Each structure stands twice: as structure tokens, then as C-alpha cells.
Amino acid sequence: MLVAMAPDGSRTEAHRELHLDPGGYTCPYCHHPVHLKRSRVKVSHFAHAPGADCPAASEPESPEHLAAKALLADEFRRLGYDVILERPHPKYRRRVDVAVRVPGRSGPVFVAVEVQASAISTEEVIRRERADHAGGYLSTLWCFTRSSCPELLVMEPDVEFRVPEEIRFLHRTLSTQVAILDVSSRTMWLTDLARHRRSGDSWFDTAGNEQSSRGYSPRTLRSVERTRATFALQPKWVTPTKQRPRWIATFTPA
Ligand SMILES: [Zn+2]
């Protein structure tokens, strides 16, 4: 994790504030001691003692996940957004990776930006979105990384690849482009699974329903439409499947 509590009660971010390491940090969730791990190759972060019984320590974060969160926080701040990294919501068993404050219709509102660097069940996607809604967030903005689906960043011509269920699910329910962050080049991409160049058929129809188009098995693709995006957030009005229409936030096409 990137954030710990300093002895004076302030939130300290491992990747940007610790030129000196005075020690005495505690976990914001379980309040047990955590120590700073510095690394030349990985993003500096905090770690519990081995075997710690803490919800924040139960899912080890990959270097890519840590780097993606730090990168997003930096880029959002560079654009002038208020950011709370690893914002805890213990009531909902939830820790939002990057909470970003955006203008809302009746005052500022937070968007929950969720980095996904590993597989996740659609049930857990729904659970986190409901928790964020209950926690007062405008919406959950999912941001997948290279390890979620490498082929969405580096496409080999005519190589058919499987798109993970959670990415297809989000694309289908929201009928919107899915964000993929390339941490190594610090670039954000929006991928549109509904259109692909080779056959002209839709893999999903415009209502977001899955189609098994000619030459493609329903869960795989050979190419996707991909657009470079900025880290600026923009509002989008969506009609999710079996849900009320609502505003969400998306990254802005460059
Ligand atoms: Zn803890």
C-alpha cells in the first residue's frame, strides 16, 4: 500500500513524501505498525509484518498495481484535481484506489478510480460499484493495466485473444469504452470492443448485447478500436443494462 499514518496522525504517501524515513508508521485500517519499503525498481510502499491480519494486507499488490496508483495520483494532481489516494471506507469493506474530486451538478463529488491489474469476478465488480455508490461517489471508473489483458495494448495482427469476462462485462453494461493504462509508457488508452475493423460486424450490438459475429467466437477478438486518452475526466450519461440512466466519469479522448 502507498499510504500510512505518520505518528502525528497525518496521511503519508510512500512514493512522494519520504525523503527521510522517520519510522513509526501505522496502517490506516488495522492500526498495526507498517514499515517503508524502498526500491529502485518498484514504487516505494508500506508493508505489514508477515502474517498480519488486515483486510488491506490480504490481497498482495503487484508492482504494476502500486505503480499504476502512484502514476494516476500524480497525473490527476498535475491536472489540478484534488486526490485522496487509497481512501478507506471500512463500513463497506472498501478502499478506493484513487478518489478524485470533480465538479458535480450540486457541488464537488468524488469519482472512485479503481486500478485492476489482476483478474476479478463480475460479482466483485458489482459489489465495489455498489459500495462506491453507497459511499457517495459519482461512479466507479475502472482502469485496467497491461497484465489484465496484454493484447489490448499490444495487438498482433490476426492473433485471436480472449478478453477477460470483467472487461467484457463493464463494456457491455455501460456501453462505454474501457480504459487501459500502460504504466511503462504512462499512456492511457480507451478500447472499444464493439467495433473492430476486420469484419465490420459488431461483437456487441449498440445496446451492449453480446453477439457472436461471423468468424469470431463470442469471447475473443482479433482487433479492437483503440484511442489515446488524457487523464482528464469528463462526465458521460449512460444507460446501464437493467439499471437507471446515470452520470459516470470517463477519461477524455486525446
Ligand atoms: Zn493493516
py3Dmol code that shows the C-alpha trace and the ligand (Angstrom):
import py3Dmol

protein = """\
ATOM      1  CA  MET A   1       0.000   0.000   0.000  1.00  0.00           C
ATOM      2  CA  LEU A   2       1.072   3.568  -0.680  1.00  0.00           C
ATOM      3  CA  VAL A   3      -0.434   5.410   2.288  1.00  0.00           C
ATOM      4  CA  ALA A   4       0.267   5.037   6.017  1.00  0.00           C
ATOM      5  CA  MET A   5      -0.400   7.143   9.088  1.00  0.00           C
ATOM      6  CA  ALA A   6       2.576   9.040  10.498  1.00  0.00           C
ATOM      7  CA  PRO A   7       2.984   9.326  14.299  1.00  0.00           C
ATOM      8  CA  ASP A   8       1.414  12.817  14.155  1.00  0.00           C
ATOM      9  CA  GLY A   9      -1.729  11.350  12.555  1.00  0.00           C
ATOM     10  CA  SER A  10      -1.118  12.685   9.051  1.00  0.00           C
ATOM     11  CA  ARG A  11      -1.546  10.572   5.940  1.00  0.00           C
ATOM     12  CA  THR A  12       1.837   9.889   4.353  1.00  0.00           C
ATOM     13  CA  GLU A  13       2.345   8.737   0.762  1.00  0.00           C
ATOM     14  CA  ALA A  14       5.346   6.460   0.365  1.00  0.00           C
ATOM     15  CA  HIS A  15       6.110   7.328  -3.225  1.00  0.00           C
ATOM     16  CA  ARG A  16       6.295  11.095  -2.931  1.00  0.00           C
ATOM     17  CA  GLU A  17       6.909  12.385   0.570  1.00  0.00           C
ATOM     18  CA  LEU A  18       9.502  10.222   2.222  1.00  0.00           C
ATOM     19  CA  HIS A  19      12.934  11.655   1.574  1.00  0.00           C
ATOM     20  CA  LEU A  20      13.734  10.746   5.146  1.00  0.00           C
ATOM     21  CA  ASP A  21      12.199   7.790   6.904  1.00  0.00           C
ATOM     22  CA  PRO A  22      11.428   8.752  10.498  1.00  0.00           C
ATOM     23  CA  GLY A  23       9.532   5.470  11.028  1.00  0.00           C
ATOM     24  CA  GLY A  24       6.633   4.900  13.383  1.00  0.00           C
ATOM     25  CA  TYR A  25       4.068   4.418  10.616  1.00  0.00           C
ATOM     26  CA  THR A  26       0.830   2.552  11.156  1.00  0.00           C
ATOM     27  CA  CYS A  27      -1.738   1.005   8.833  1.00  0.00           C
ATOM     28  CA  PRO A  28      -4.819   3.236   8.354  1.00  0.00           C
ATOM     29  CA  TYR A  29      -7.081   0.155   8.528  1.00  0.00           C
ATOM     30  CA  CYS A  30      -5.786  -2.167  11.259  1.00  0.00           C
ATOM     31  CA  HIS A  31      -3.555   0.398  13.018  1.00  0.00           C
ATOM     32  CA  HIS A  32      -0.699  -2.098  13.311  1.00  0.00           C
ATOM     33  CA  PRO A  33       2.857  -0.978  12.542  1.00  0.00           C
ATOM     34  CA  VAL A  34       3.903  -0.950   8.884  1.00  0.00           C
ATOM     35  CA  HIS A  35       7.353  -0.297   7.501  1.00  0.00           C
ATOM     36  CA  LEU A  36       8.561   1.566   4.464  1.00  0.00           C
ATOM     37  CA  LYS A  37       9.961  -0.488   1.620  1.00  0.00           C
ATOM     38  CA  ARG A  38      12.113   1.444  -0.770  1.00  0.00           C
ATOM     39  CA  SER A  39      13.143   0.043  -4.081  1.00  0.00           C
ATOM     40  CA  ARG A  40      14.863   1.230  -7.213  1.00  0.00           C
ATOM     41  CA  VAL A  41      12.706  -0.956  -9.441  1.00  0.00           C
ATOM     42  CA  LYS A  42       9.396  -0.915  -7.567  1.00  0.00           C
ATOM     43  CA  VAL A  43       7.423   2.047  -6.308  1.00  0.00           C
ATOM     44  CA  SER A  44       8.209   2.711  -2.647  1.00  0.00           C
ATOM     45  CA  HIS A  45       5.394   1.417  -0.476  1.00  0.00           C
ATOM     46  CA  PHE A  46       4.417   0.359   3.026  1.00  0.00           C
ATOM     47  CA  ALA A  47       4.184  -3.257   4.155  1.00  0.00           C
ATOM     48  CA  HIS A  48       2.742  -5.076   7.157  1.00  0.00           C
ATOM     49  CA  ALA A  49       4.714  -7.598   9.153  1.00  0.00           C
ATOM     50  CA  PRO A  50       4.356 -11.093   7.645  1.00  0.00           C
ATOM     51  CA  GLY A  51       1.123 -12.802   8.652  1.00  0.00           C
ATOM     52  CA  ALA A  52      -0.658  -9.570   9.553  1.00  0.00           C
ATOM     53  CA  ASP A  53      -4.412  -9.967   9.852  1.00  0.00           C
ATOM     54  CA  CYS A  54      -5.561  -6.918   7.928  1.00  0.00           C
ATOM     55  CA  PRO A  55      -8.030  -6.509   5.064  1.00  0.00           C
ATOM     56  CA  ALA A  56      -5.569  -4.150   3.382  1.00  0.00           C
ATOM     57  CA  ALA A  57      -2.833  -6.792   3.527  1.00  0.00           C
ATOM     58  CA  SER A  58      -4.931  -9.756   2.444  1.00  0.00           C
ATOM     59  CA  GLU A  59      -4.511  -9.069  -1.258  1.00  0.00           C
ATOM     60  CA  PRO A  60      -0.846  -8.525  -2.070  1.00  0.00           C
ATOM     61  CA  GLU A  61      -0.466  -5.777  -4.645  1.00  0.00           C
ATOM     62  CA  SER A  62       1.741  -6.307  -7.653  1.00  0.00           C
ATOM     63  CA  PRO A  63       4.448  -3.745  -8.504  1.00  0.00           C
ATOM     64  CA  GLU A  64       2.329  -2.783 -11.514  1.00  0.00           C
ATOM     65  CA  HIS A  65      -0.712  -2.123  -9.329  1.00  0.00           C
ATOM     66  CA  LEU A  66       1.279   0.083  -6.938  1.00  0.00           C
ATOM     67  CA  ALA A  67       2.917   1.943  -9.824  1.00  0.00           C
ATOM     68  CA  ALA A  68      -0.426   2.486 -11.562  1.00  0.00           C
ATOM     69  CA  LYS A  69      -1.988   4.020  -8.444  1.00  0.00           C
ATOM     70  CA  ALA A  70       1.009   6.328  -7.904  1.00  0.00           C
ATOM     71  CA  LEU A  71       1.001   7.305 -11.590  1.00  0.00           C
ATOM     72  CA  LEU A  72      -2.720   8.090 -11.603  1.00  0.00           C
ATOM     73  CA  ALA A  73      -2.477  10.184  -8.434  1.00  0.00           C
ATOM     74  CA  ASP A  74       0.430  12.169  -9.944  1.00  0.00           C
ATOM     75  CA  GLU A  75      -1.306  12.729 -13.285  1.00  0.00           C
ATOM     76  CA  PHE A  76      -4.616  13.774 -11.695  1.00  0.00           C
ATOM     77  CA  ARG A  77      -2.801  16.215  -9.410  1.00  0.00           C
ATOM     78  CA  ARG A  78      -0.852  17.622 -12.359  1.00  0.00           C
ATOM     79  CA  LEU A  79      -4.234  18.459 -13.917  1.00  0.00           C
ATOM     80  CA  GLY A  80      -5.297  20.242 -10.738  1.00  0.00           C
ATOM     81  CA  TYR A  81      -7.646  17.633  -9.262  1.00  0.00           C
ATOM     82  CA  ASP A  82      -7.956  17.010  -5.543  1.00  0.00           C
ATOM     83  CA  VAL A  83      -6.876  13.420  -4.968  1.00  0.00           C
ATOM     84  CA  ILE A  84      -7.136  11.087  -1.995  1.00  0.00           C
ATOM     85  CA  LEU A  85      -5.013   8.025  -2.560  1.00  0.00           C
ATOM     86  CA  GLU A  86      -6.246   4.737  -1.050  1.00  0.00           C
ATOM     87  CA  ARG A  87      -9.300   6.327   0.526  1.00  0.00           C
ATOM     88  CA  PRO A  88     -10.667   3.906   3.156  1.00  0.00           C
ATOM     89  CA  HIS A  89     -14.354   3.047   3.607  1.00  0.00           C
ATOM     90  CA  PRO A  90     -14.287   0.360   6.322  1.00  0.00           C
ATOM     91  CA  LYS A  91     -18.094   0.365   6.585  1.00  0.00           C
ATOM     92  CA  TYR A  92     -18.254  -1.002   3.041  1.00  0.00           C
ATOM     93  CA  ARG A  93     -15.104  -3.146   3.280  1.00  0.00           C
ATOM     94  CA  ARG A  94     -13.689  -0.943   0.602  1.00  0.00           C
ATOM     95  CA  ARG A  95     -10.543   1.002  -0.090  1.00  0.00           C
ATOM     96  CA  VAL A  96     -10.836   3.190  -3.171  1.00  0.00           C
ATOM     97  CA  ASP A  97      -7.528   3.188  -5.033  1.00  0.00           C
ATOM     98  CA  VAL A  98      -7.664   6.825  -6.165  1.00  0.00           C
ATOM     99  CA  ALA A  99     -10.527   9.131  -5.138  1.00  0.00           C
ATOM    100  CA  VAL A 100     -10.668  12.147  -7.475  1.00  0.00           C
ATOM    101  CA  ARG A 101     -12.821  15.199  -6.815  1.00  0.00           C
ATOM    102  CA  VAL A 102     -14.687  16.561  -9.830  1.00  0.00           C
ATOM    103  CA  PRO A 103     -17.320  19.286 -10.251  1.00  0.00           C
ATOM    104  CA  GLY A 104     -20.842  17.946  -9.828  1.00  0.00           C
ATOM    105  CA  ARG A 105     -24.286  19.395 -10.504  1.00  0.00           C
ATOM    106  CA  SER A 106     -24.773  20.257  -6.833  1.00  0.00           C
ATOM    107  CA  GLY A 107     -21.191  20.769  -5.756  1.00  0.00           C
ATOM    108  CA  PRO A 108     -17.990  18.743  -5.978  1.00  0.00           C
ATOM    109  CA  VAL A 109     -18.269  14.972  -5.971  1.00  0.00           C
ATOM    110  CA  PHE A 110     -15.723  12.165  -5.868  1.00  0.00           C
ATOM    111  CA  VAL A 111     -15.085   9.597  -8.577  1.00  0.00           C
ATOM    112  CA  ALA A 112     -13.674   6.245  -7.439  1.00  0.00           C
ATOM    113  CA  VAL A 113     -10.854   5.288  -9.803  1.00  0.00           C
ATOM    114  CA  GLU A 114     -10.160   1.592  -9.440  1.00  0.00           C
ATOM    115  CA  VAL A 115      -6.969   0.068 -10.790  1.00  0.00           C
ATOM    116  CA  GLN A 116      -7.332  -3.529 -11.887  1.00  0.00           C
ATOM    117  CA  ALA A 117      -4.064  -5.356 -12.520  1.00  0.00           C
ATOM    118  CA  SER A 118      -5.357  -8.892 -11.992  1.00  0.00           C
ATOM    119  CA  ALA A 119      -8.477 -10.916 -12.676  1.00  0.00           C
ATOM    120  CA  ILE A 120     -11.625 -10.003 -10.757  1.00  0.00           C
ATOM    121  CA  SER A 121     -15.053 -11.638 -10.699  1.00  0.00           C
ATOM    122  CA  THR A 122     -18.025  -9.716 -12.062  1.00  0.00           C
ATOM    123  CA  GLU A 123     -19.680 -10.229  -8.647  1.00  0.00           C
ATOM    124  CA  GLU A 124     -16.823  -8.326  -7.019  1.00  0.00           C
ATOM    125  CA  VAL A 125     -17.045  -5.611  -9.704  1.00  0.00           C
ATOM    126  CA  ILE A 126     -20.733  -5.157  -8.839  1.00  0.00           C
ATOM    127  CA  ARG A 127     -20.021  -5.236  -5.090  1.00  0.00           C
ATOM    128  CA  ARG A 128     -17.385  -2.496  -5.356  1.00  0.00           C
ATOM    129  CA  GLU A 129     -19.595  -0.323  -7.569  1.00  0.00           C
ATOM    130  CA  ARG A 130     -22.487  -0.638  -5.088  1.00  0.00           C
ATOM    131  CA  ALA A 131     -20.150   0.172  -2.192  1.00  0.00           C
ATOM    132  CA  ASP A 132     -18.886   3.265  -4.014  1.00  0.00           C
ATOM    133  CA  HIS A 133     -22.428   4.368  -4.789  1.00  0.00           C
ATOM    134  CA  ALA A 134     -23.387   3.914  -1.121  1.00  0.00           C
ATOM    135  CA  GLY A 135     -20.253   5.823  -0.147  1.00  0.00           C
ATOM    136  CA  GLY A 136     -21.424   8.852  -2.132  1.00  0.00           C
ATOM    137  CA  TYR A 137     -19.201   8.507  -5.192  1.00  0.00           C
ATOM    138  CA  LEU A 138     -20.480   9.684  -8.560  1.00  0.00           C
ATOM    139  CA  SER A 139     -19.295   6.448 -10.164  1.00  0.00           C
ATOM    140  CA  THR A 140     -16.518   3.879 -10.292  1.00  0.00           C
ATOM    141  CA  LEU A 141     -14.029   4.341 -13.104  1.00  0.00           C
ATOM    142  CA  TRP A 142     -12.240   1.081 -13.855  1.00  0.00           C
ATOM    143  CA  CYS A 143      -8.726   1.336 -15.128  1.00  0.00           C
ATOM    144  CA  PHE A 144      -7.171  -1.917 -16.310  1.00  0.00           C
ATOM    145  CA  THR A 145      -3.435  -2.409 -16.718  1.00  0.00           C
ATOM    146  CA  ARG A 146      -1.313  -4.401 -19.137  1.00  0.00           C
ATOM    147  CA  SER A 147      -1.392  -7.574 -17.056  1.00  0.00           C
ATOM    148  CA  SER A 148      -5.218  -7.641 -17.177  1.00  0.00           C
ATOM    149  CA  CYS A 149      -5.169  -8.123 -20.940  1.00  0.00           C
ATOM    150  CA  PRO A 150      -1.782  -7.510 -22.635  1.00  0.00           C
ATOM    151  CA  GLU A 151      -3.303  -7.925 -26.100  1.00  0.00           C
ATOM    152  CA  LEU A 152      -5.402  -4.793 -25.678  1.00  0.00           C
ATOM    153  CA  LEU A 153      -2.175  -2.772 -25.617  1.00  0.00           C
ATOM    154  CA  VAL A 154      -0.003  -4.757 -27.987  1.00  0.00           C
ATOM    155  CA  MET A 155      -2.049  -6.239 -30.793  1.00  0.00           C
ATOM    156  CA  GLU A 156      -0.553  -8.824 -33.088  1.00  0.00           C
ATOM    157  CA  PRO A 157      -2.235  -8.888 -36.488  1.00  0.00           C
ATOM    158  CA  ASP A 158      -4.674 -11.781 -36.831  1.00  0.00           C
ATOM    159  CA  VAL A 159      -3.952 -13.223 -33.421  1.00  0.00           C
ATOM    160  CA  GLU A 160      -7.185 -14.040 -31.697  1.00  0.00           C
ATOM    161  CA  PHE A 161      -7.186 -13.279 -27.998  1.00  0.00           C
ATOM    162  CA  ARG A 162      -9.573 -13.734 -25.131  1.00  0.00           C
ATOM    163  CA  VAL A 163     -10.966 -10.631 -23.469  1.00  0.00           C
ATOM    164  CA  PRO A 164     -11.433 -11.163 -19.716  1.00  0.00           C
ATOM    165  CA  GLU A 165     -15.025 -11.503 -18.537  1.00  0.00           C
ATOM    166  CA  GLU A 166     -14.827  -8.425 -16.276  1.00  0.00           C
ATOM    167  CA  ILE A 167     -13.737  -6.185 -19.155  1.00  0.00           C
ATOM    168  CA  ARG A 168     -16.489  -7.505 -21.403  1.00  0.00           C
ATOM    169  CA  PHE A 169     -18.984  -7.118 -18.562  1.00  0.00           C
ATOM    170  CA  LEU A 170     -18.132  -3.455 -17.961  1.00  0.00           C
ATOM    171  CA  HIS A 171     -18.124  -2.698 -21.655  1.00  0.00           C
ATOM    172  CA  ARG A 172     -21.479  -4.403 -22.081  1.00  0.00           C
ATOM    173  CA  THR A 173     -23.306  -2.935 -19.086  1.00  0.00           C
ATOM    174  CA  LEU A 174     -22.068   0.626 -19.555  1.00  0.00           C
ATOM    175  CA  SER A 175     -21.773   0.606 -23.376  1.00  0.00           C
ATOM    176  CA  THR A 176     -18.655   2.684 -22.977  1.00  0.00           C
ATOM    177  CA  GLN A 177     -15.010   2.365 -23.841  1.00  0.00           C
ATOM    178  CA  VAL A 178     -12.803   0.573 -21.335  1.00  0.00           C
ATOM    179  CA  ALA A 179      -9.688   2.336 -20.022  1.00  0.00           C
ATOM    180  CA  ILE A 180      -6.353   0.549 -20.241  1.00  0.00           C
ATOM    181  CA  LEU A 181      -3.309   2.137 -18.637  1.00  0.00           C
ATOM    182  CA  ASP A 182       0.149   1.371 -19.975  1.00  0.00           C
ATOM    183  CA  VAL A 183       2.211   2.049 -16.868  1.00  0.00           C
ATOM    184  CA  SER A 184       5.603   1.731 -18.590  1.00  0.00           C
ATOM    185  CA  SER A 185       4.879   4.464 -21.144  1.00  0.00           C
ATOM    186  CA  ARG A 186       2.496   6.419 -18.862  1.00  0.00           C
ATOM    187  CA  THR A 187      -0.189   6.374 -21.534  1.00  0.00           C
ATOM    188  CA  MET A 188      -3.927   5.890 -21.212  1.00  0.00           C
ATOM    189  CA  TRP A 189      -5.957   4.162 -23.879  1.00  0.00           C
ATOM    190  CA  LEU A 190      -9.675   3.727 -24.458  1.00  0.00           C
ATOM    191  CA  THR A 191     -10.630   0.500 -26.155  1.00  0.00           C
ATOM    192  CA  ASP A 192     -13.884  -0.023 -27.925  1.00  0.00           C
ATOM    193  CA  LEU A 193     -14.787  -3.688 -28.068  1.00  0.00           C
ATOM    194  CA  ALA A 194     -17.969  -3.002 -30.006  1.00  0.00           C
ATOM    195  CA  ARG A 195     -16.228  -2.170 -33.252  1.00  0.00           C
ATOM    196  CA  HIS A 196     -13.441  -3.987 -34.916  1.00  0.00           C
ATOM    197  CA  ARG A 197     -12.013  -3.274 -38.280  1.00  0.00           C
ATOM    198  CA  ARG A 198     -11.694  -6.661 -39.880  1.00  0.00           C
ATOM    199  CA  SER A 199     -15.227  -7.822 -40.474  1.00  0.00           C
ATOM    200  CA  GLY A 200     -17.356  -4.770 -39.861  1.00  0.00           C
ATOM    201  CA  ASP A 201     -19.610  -6.872 -37.685  1.00  0.00           C
ATOM    202  CA  SER A 202     -20.351  -5.869 -34.141  1.00  0.00           C
ATOM    203  CA  TRP A 203     -19.093  -8.080 -31.397  1.00  0.00           C
ATOM    204  CA  PHE A 204     -21.548  -6.295 -29.150  1.00  0.00           C
ATOM    205  CA  ASP A 205     -24.565  -4.557 -30.643  1.00  0.00           C
ATOM    206  CA  THR A 206     -25.276  -0.905 -29.902  1.00  0.00           C
ATOM    207  CA  ALA A 207     -27.445  -1.884 -26.920  1.00  0.00           C
ATOM    208  CA  GLY A 208     -24.432  -3.677 -25.497  1.00  0.00           C
ATOM    209  CA  ASN A 209     -25.760  -7.180 -26.031  1.00  0.00           C
ATOM    210  CA  GLU A 210     -23.206  -9.803 -26.805  1.00  0.00           C
ATOM    211  CA  GLN A 211     -23.204 -11.021 -30.386  1.00  0.00           C
ATOM    212  CA  SER A 212     -21.435 -13.973 -31.836  1.00  0.00           C
ATOM    213  CA  SER A 213     -20.467 -12.381 -35.080  1.00  0.00           C
ATOM    214  CA  ARG A 214     -19.194 -14.305 -38.077  1.00  0.00           C
ATOM    215  CA  GLY A 215     -15.699 -15.616 -37.710  1.00  0.00           C
ATOM    216  CA  TYR A 216     -15.412 -14.664 -34.089  1.00  0.00           C
ATOM    217  CA  SER A 217     -16.166 -16.770 -31.100  1.00  0.00           C
ATOM    218  CA  PRO A 218     -18.133 -14.692 -28.598  1.00  0.00           C
ATOM    219  CA  ARG A 219     -15.343 -14.209 -26.111  1.00  0.00           C
ATOM    220  CA  THR A 220     -12.405 -13.413 -28.323  1.00  0.00           C
ATOM    221  CA  LEU A 221     -11.266 -10.658 -30.611  1.00  0.00           C
ATOM    222  CA  ARG A 222      -8.651 -10.162 -33.294  1.00  0.00           C
ATOM    223  CA  SER A 223      -8.545  -6.405 -33.092  1.00  0.00           C
ATOM    224  CA  VAL A 224     -10.124  -3.533 -31.235  1.00  0.00           C
ATOM    225  CA  GLU A 225     -10.611   0.150 -31.838  1.00  0.00           C
ATOM    226  CA  ARG A 226      -8.209   1.981 -29.598  1.00  0.00           C
ATOM    227  CA  THR A 227      -7.993   5.697 -28.853  1.00  0.00           C
ATOM    228  CA  ARG A 228      -5.331   7.567 -26.908  1.00  0.00           C
ATOM    229  CA  ALA A 229      -6.799   9.359 -23.900  1.00  0.00           C
ATOM    230  CA  THR A 230      -5.744  12.008 -21.428  1.00  0.00           C
ATOM    231  CA  PHE A 231      -6.048  11.762 -17.658  1.00  0.00           C
ATOM    232  CA  ALA A 232      -8.714  14.479 -17.626  1.00  0.00           C
ATOM    233  CA  LEU A 233     -12.117  13.205 -16.503  1.00  0.00           C
ATOM    234  CA  GLN A 234     -15.305  14.002 -18.359  1.00  0.00           C
ATOM    235  CA  PRO A 235     -18.933  13.280 -17.480  1.00  0.00           C
ATOM    236  CA  LYS A 236     -20.877  10.813 -19.572  1.00  0.00           C
ATOM    237  CA  TRP A 237     -24.585   9.988 -19.459  1.00  0.00           C
ATOM    238  CA  VAL A 238     -25.114   6.232 -19.661  1.00  0.00           C
ATOM    239  CA  THR A 239     -27.993   3.793 -19.513  1.00  0.00           C
ATOM    240  CA  PRO A 240     -26.531   0.680 -17.925  1.00  0.00           C
ATOM    241  CA  THR A 241     -28.182  -2.656 -18.597  1.00  0.00           C
ATOM    242  CA  LYS A 242     -31.068  -3.227 -16.136  1.00  0.00           C
ATOM    243  CA  GLN A 243     -30.231  -0.015 -14.240  1.00  0.00           C
ATOM    244  CA  ARG A 244     -31.404   3.583 -14.215  1.00  0.00           C
ATOM    245  CA  PRO A 245     -29.639   6.051 -16.509  1.00  0.00           C
ATOM    246  CA  ARG A 246     -26.952   7.975 -14.660  1.00  0.00           C
ATOM    247  CA  TRP A 247     -23.829  10.070 -14.945  1.00  0.00           C
ATOM    248  CA  ILE A 248     -20.454   8.402 -14.864  1.00  0.00           C
ATOM    249  CA  ALA A 249     -16.942   9.763 -15.340  1.00  0.00           C
ATOM    250  CA  THR A 250     -14.661   8.615 -18.151  1.00  0.00           C
ATOM    251  CA  PHE A 251     -11.187   9.533 -19.339  1.00  0.00           C
ATOM    252  CA  THR A 252     -11.170  12.075 -22.151  1.00  0.00           C
ATOM    253  CA  PRO A 253     -10.097  11.073 -25.665  1.00  0.00           C
ATOM    254  CA  ALA A 254      -6.908  12.941 -26.598  1.00  0.00           C
TER     255      ALA A 254
END
"""
ligand_1 = """\
1
ZN
Zn -3.378 -3.103 8.225
"""
view = py3Dmol.view(width=600, height=400)
view.addModel(protein, "pdb")
view.setStyle({"model": 0}, {"cartoon": {"style": "trace"}})
view.addModel(ligand_1, "xyz")
view.setStyle({"model": 1}, {"stick": {}})
view.zoomTo()
view.show()
